[in-house]
Amino acid sequence: MDERSEQEQVRLEKMRSLEKNGHNPYGQKFERNTNTELLREKYDAYSKEELSNMDLPIFSLAGRIMTKRGKGKAAFAHIMDQEGQMQIYIRKNDVDDTTFELFQKADLGDIIGVKGHLMKTRVGELTLRISSYTHLTKALRPLPEKFHGLQDVEERYRRRYLDLIANENTRQTFRQRSEIIQSIRNFLQERGFMEVDTPILHPIVGGAAARPFKTHHNTLDMPFYLRIAPELYLKRLLVGGYEKVYELGRTFRNEGISVQHNPEFTMIELYQAYADMHTMMDLTEELISTVAKNVLGKSSVTYDEKEIDLSANFERIHMADAVKERLGIDFWRKDITFEEAKEFANNKGLEIPPHFTGIGHILNLLYESFVENEIVQPTFVYGHPIEISPLAKKSEDDERFTDRFEIVIDSREYGNAFSELNNPIDQKSRFENQIKEKDLGNIEANEMDTDYIEALEYGMPPAGGLGIGIDRLVMLLTNSKSIRDVILFPHMRQKK
């Protein structure tokens, strides 16, 4: 039994009628010489009389029928292409009977090609007066009503193609996402960075603290992991002699889904030889400010009703100072003990996991629980404890901390960077400490990467590295509340 609705049955019959009368319901090539945006930009300012006196060529457009009205010997419609919508006008006297009948039988959602002369209606709307009409694709399902059919937010994510058809805001968001990514690439190319590709399947988990997706390679008969970060491969390239490299692509973490997290996301990681954490701070400021200006035309944004200033000179504060200012406990003290820090955290209502064995674990927990959520304007929080920074250089001022920072805006981390650890002996010791944490229950701890240690033993220059979450940056610059709003096809639970 066919479960199609009555409307769908009618459309199916129309498709069969097209075939019967020699019209292919799908797939003809159609040559266009313009688009709706170009026509509006070039001709919308002219009056009806001015357009009628201009010697203009025949224009060719293609797109989806979004509105349709009129009976008898003339009708209007709007068609939508990638750039927007434009009105078309068809009159029986301008085309043959077969063509006019084809148009009359077309449904909303059908994709058509049209050719004709440009005109303006009595109310001043730019319109293409059709002299040639071609059916291109028959839509067998009706489009959802613009203001009613896609109110279910989950359905917008599941059927993004309909969301793109119905919602101009969605189309604009993803146009801006493309512009943001291109602006980042241009920024780095102008500064001598080379874009590279590194493996997505990793034999060892490393480069970040996260849970991986695991798979198996049949021919090699060995496990592989979807990468949680490209870091260790990119730093191998510094060993090989490249001095400025970056990769912009997909990364995977087998973790929760929320307004800020998707298991598959886009990030950029870049590395610069002979640089350090402070170099990366300057680069981060300039990159974010430049991209905002290029895409939005300004260096400030309104996000969640807050005015965010993305111009240079972001605030910089040490994590220990931030916690001391907010909570009063001083982690700069040389005599502070783990038990004292743990008791302080317990009194604040925090539970300490078994793998938290160092004072730095407590410092970071206090920061994430009570400080980070109060930061609004762009701020570099630096000096992360050594216990949570296995790939960052120790601070020369105090070896309990590292030369690492996170860029935080409106309570969210947007990027992570450090002076890269290039001492192979120290790096091996840090990996060994991570293994101890894994044994104590830290499922996100890094594994020992002996090949990476070997690479460091050949000598990696001092370097700075930076990772930025592209999806979160797009959220900020497009004032999007959920990461799903800026990922074309976010992961969803299966429908029951």
Sequence and secondary structure as in RCSB ss.txt:
>XXXX:A:sequence
MDERSEQEQVRLEKMRSLEKNGHNPYGQKFERNTNTELLREKYDAYSKEELSNMDLPIFSLAGRIMTKRGKGKAA
FAHIMDQEGQMQIYIRKNDVDDTTFELFQKADLGDIIGVKGHLMKTRVGELTLRISSYTHLTKALRPLPEKFHGL
QDVEERYRRRYLDLIANENTRQTFRQRSEIIQSIRNFLQERGFMEVDTPILHPIVGGAAARPFKTHHNTLDMPFY
LRIAPELYLKRLLVGGYEKVYELGRTFRNEGISVQHNPEFTMIELYQAYADMHTMMDLTEELISTVAKNVLGKSS
VTYDEKEIDLSANFERIHMADAVKERLGIDFWRKDITFEEAKEFANNKGLEIPPHFTGIGHILNLLYESFVENEI
VQPTFVYGHPIEISPLAKKSEDDERFTDRFEIVIDSREYGNAFSELNNPIDQKSRFENQIKEKDLGNIEANEMDT
DYIEALEYGMPPAGGLGIGIDRLVMLLTNSKSIRDVILFPHMRQKK
>XXXX:A:secstr
     HHHHHHHHHHHHHHHTT  SB      S  HHHHHHHHTTS HHHHHTS    EEEEEEEEEEE  TTEE
EEEEEETTEEEEEEEEGGGS HHHHHHHHH  TT EEEEEEEEEE TT  EEEEEEEEEEEE  SS    TTTTT
  HHHHHHTHHHHHHH HHHHHHHHHHHHHHHHHHHHHHHTT EE    SEESS  SSS    EEEETTTTEEEE
E S SHHHHHHHHHTT SEEEEEEEEE     SSS  SEEEEEEEEEET  HHHHHHHHHHHHHHHHHHHHSSSE
EEETTEEEE SS  EEEEHHHHHHHHH   TT TT  HHHHHHHHHHTT    TT  SHHHHHHHHIIIIIGGG 
 S EEEE  BGGG TTB B SS TTBBSEEEEEETTEEEEEEEEB   HHHHHHHHHHHHHHHHTT TT     H
HHHHHHHT    EEEEEEEHHHHHHHHHT SSGGGSSSS       
